[in-house]
Amino acid sequence: METRLAHSTQSTNLGDILERVLDKGIVVAGDITISLVGVELLSIKVRLLVASVDKAMEIGINWWEADPALSTKARQLQAENKALEDRIARLEAALAARG
């Protein structure tokens, strides 16, 4: 009679890990300083946040909404701002010419 032992193993695939990280978020922070004879020559601060868009917005991070390279609305606002700046410059020039 042969007996077999059954082992239960919990396998986690990359997709599960990524889903957990994006759901909870993860922060990696580090500082690198290069000094020579007690004089700081270079200081690099590294801050990295990995999270889903929903989680980032929940904690108040939404920089991509104002980035013209990533948002159509931001591009439109940038174009409107440029048009208003040009209009103000023309009005100021017209007022300066009168006075």
JOSULPE-V403315 format. One line per field, one symbol per residue. ss: DSSP state (h for helix, s for strand, l for the rest). phi: phi as a letter, one per 40 degrees, with the letter a starting at -180 (. if undefined). burial: b if it has 9 or more other ideal C-beta (glycine too) atoms within 8 Angstrom, else e. Layout:
ss=???
phi=???
burial=???
This chain:
ss=lllllllllllllhhhhhhhhhhhlsssssssssssllssssssssssssllhhhhhhllllhhhhlllllhhhhhhhhhhhhhhhhhhhhhhhhhhhl
phi=.bbbcbbcbbbbcdccccccccccgabbbabbbbbbfgbccabbbbbbbbacdccccccgbadccbcdcbbcccccccccccccccccccccccccccc
burial=eeeeeeeeeeeeeeeebeeebbeebeebeeeeeeeeeeeeeeeeebeebebeeebbbeeeeeeeeebeeebeebbeebeeeeeeeeeeeeeeeeeeeee
